[in-house]
């Protein structure tokens, strides 16, 4: 005699349905997926344009680093190239007709309006200093000058009120 209940001998396991897919199946989900993808592409494009538009800043910082190395190695005549570097960077972003005509106090006012830091006093006459005067520039003044130029290159306002 078999052991257990005879009625249970012919019962089979229940077959469960396939698990529900988590992949979006409705039109709304597809639209949302496309919208998120388009937003991601737009963000990537804007980041690329921003990176491309700031190439002149990266080049200016690189050139500033080269000049700094030369000056620290004893080539003090390279200090006279720093105002030239600032003007070259300005020519990359501001209208040429606006930058080329500026000199003296107008140039310094232009630089002051494009940033929120005051210009170091030594920058005003640096391009016109003799080699002897360049050798007399102190380490503190050099550091101040490098810091200001790096700050200006990185943060200057590309278009201030007079150019809008």
C-alpha positions as CSV (number, residue, x, y, z in Angstrom):
1,X,0.0,0.0,0.0
2,X,1.4,3.4,-1.0
3,X,2.1,5.9,1.7
4,X,0.2,9.2,1.7
5,X,-2.9,10.6,0.1
6,X,-3.9,9.1,-3.3
7,X,-5.4,12.3,-4.5
8,X,-2.1,14.1,-4.4
9,X,-0.3,11.7,-6.7
10,X,-1.6,13.3,-9.9
11,X,-1.0,16.9,-8.9
12,X,1.7,18.8,-10.9
13,X,3.6,22.0,-10.0
14,X,2.0,25.3,-11.0
15,X,3.7,26.9,-14.1
16,X,4.5,30.5,-13.3
17,X,4.2,33.2,-16.1
18,X,7.4,34.9,-17.5
19,X,8.6,37.7,-15.2
20,X,7.5,41.2,-16.2
21,X,10.2,43.0,-18.2
22,X,11.6,46.2,-16.8
23,X,12.3,47.6,-20.3
24,X,9.9,50.5,-21.1
25,X,7.1,49.2,-23.2
26,X,4.8,52.2,-23.5
27,X,5.1,55.1,-26.0
28,X,5.5,57.6,-23.1
29,X,8.5,55.7,-21.8
30,X,10.1,55.8,-25.2
31,X,9.5,59.5,-25.5
32,X,11.0,60.1,-22.1
33,X,14.0,58.0,-23.1
34,X,14.5,60.0,-26.3
35,X,14.1,63.3,-24.4
36,X,16.7,62.3,-21.8
37,X,19.1,61.2,-24.6
38,X,18.6,64.5,-26.5
39,X,19.2,66.5,-23.3
40,X,22.4,64.5,-22.7
41,X,23.6,65.2,-26.2
42,X,22.8,68.9,-25.9
43,X,24.7,69.1,-22.6
44,X,27.7,67.4,-24.2
45,X,27.6,69.8,-27.1
46,X,27.5,72.8,-24.8
47,X,30.4,71.5,-22.8
48,X,32.4,71.0,-25.9
49,X,31.6,74.5,-27.2
50,X,32.6,75.9,-23.8
51,X,35.9,73.9,-23.8
52,X,36.6,75.1,-27.4
53,X,35.8,78.7,-26.6
54,X,38.2,78.7,-23.7
55,X,41.2,77.4,-25.7
56,X,42.8,80.9,-25.6
57,X,42.6,80.8,-21.8
58,X,44.4,77.5,-21.7
59,X,47.0,78.7,-24.1
60,X,47.5,81.9,-22.1
61,X,48.0,80.0,-18.8
62,X,50.4,77.7,-20.6
63,X,52.5,80.6,-21.9
64,X,52.4,82.2,-18.4
65,X,53.8,79.0,-17.0
66,X,56.6,79.1,-19.6
67,X,57.4,82.7,-18.8
68,X,57.4,82.0,-15.1
69,X,59.9,79.2,-15.5
70,X,62.2,81.4,-17.6
71,X,62.0,84.2,-15.0
72,X,62.6,81.9,-12.1
73,X,65.7,80.6,-14.0
74,X,67.1,84.1,-14.0
75,X,65.9,85.5,-17.3
76,X,64.4,88.6,-15.8
77,X,64.0,90.3,-19.3
78,X,61.0,87.9,-19.7
79,X,59.1,90.0,-17.2
80,X,58.6,92.6,-20.0
81,X,56.7,90.0,-22.0
82,X,53.9,89.7,-19.4
83,X,52.0,92.8,-20.4
84,X,52.3,91.5,-24.0
85,X,50.7,88.2,-22.9
86,X,47.8,90.0,-21.3
87,X,47.2,92.0,-24.5
88,X,47.4,88.9,-26.7
89,X,44.8,87.1,-24.5
90,X,42.6,90.2,-24.6
91,X,42.8,90.3,-28.4
92,X,41.6,86.7,-28.5
93,X,38.3,87.6,-26.9
94,X,37.5,91.3,-27.2
95,X,36.9,93.2,-30.4
96,X,40.3,94.0,-32.0
97,X,39.3,97.6,-32.8
98,X,38.6,98.1,-29.1
99,X,41.8,96.5,-27.7
100,X,44.3,97.9,-30.2
101,X,43.4,101.5,-29.6
102,X,43.9,101.3,-25.8
103,X,47.0,102.4,-24.1
104,X,48.1,103.9,-20.8
105,X,45.4,104.6,-18.3
106,X,42.6,103.6,-20.7
107,X,44.2,100.1,-21.0
108,X,44.4,99.7,-17.3
109,X,40.8,100.9,-16.9
110,X,39.8,98.3,-19.5
111,X,41.6,95.6,-17.5
112,X,40.0,96.7,-14.2
113,X,36.5,96.6,-15.7
114,X,37.0,93.1,-17.0
115,X,37.9,91.6,-13.6
116,X,37.1,92.1,-9.9
117,X,40.7,92.4,-8.7
118,X,42.8,95.5,-8.7
119,X,45.8,95.6,-11.0
120,X,49.3,95.4,-9.4
121,X,51.1,98.7,-9.7
122,X,54.1,97.1,-11.3
123,X,52.1,96.0,-14.4
124,X,51.5,99.6,-15.4
125,X,55.2,100.3,-16.5
126,X,56.5,96.8,-16.8
127,X,56.8,96.8,-20.6
128,X,58.9,100.0,-20.4
129,X,61.4,99.0,-17.7
130,X,65.1,98.6,-18.4
131,X,66.9,95.4,-17.7
132,X,68.3,96.9,-14.5
133,X,64.8,97.8,-13.3
134,X,63.5,94.3,-14.2
135,X,66.3,92.7,-12.1
136,X,65.2,94.9,-9.1
137,X,61.7,93.6,-9.1
138,X,61.2,91.7,-5.9
139,X,59.9,88.2,-5.5
140,X,56.8,89.4,-3.8
141,X,56.0,91.7,-6.7
142,X,56.6,88.9,-9.2
143,X,54.3,86.6,-7.3
144,X,51.7,89.2,-7.1
145,X,52.0,89.8,-10.9
146,X,51.8,86.1,-11.8
147,X,48.8,85.6,-9.5
148,X,47.0,88.6,-11.0
149,X,47.7,87.6,-14.6
150,X,46.6,84.0,-14.0
151,X,43.5,85.1,-12.2
152,X,42.7,87.6,-15.0
153,X,43.2,85.0,-17.8
154,X,41.0,82.4,-15.9
155,X,38.2,84.7,-14.8
156,X,38.0,87.9,-17.0
157,X,34.6,88.8,-18.1
158,X,34.5,88.3,-21.8
159,X,32.1,91.1,-22.5
160,X,31.7,94.0,-20.1
161,X,29.1,96.7,-20.3
162,X,30.9,99.0,-22.7
163,X,31.1,96.2,-25.3
164,X,27.6,95.0,-25.2
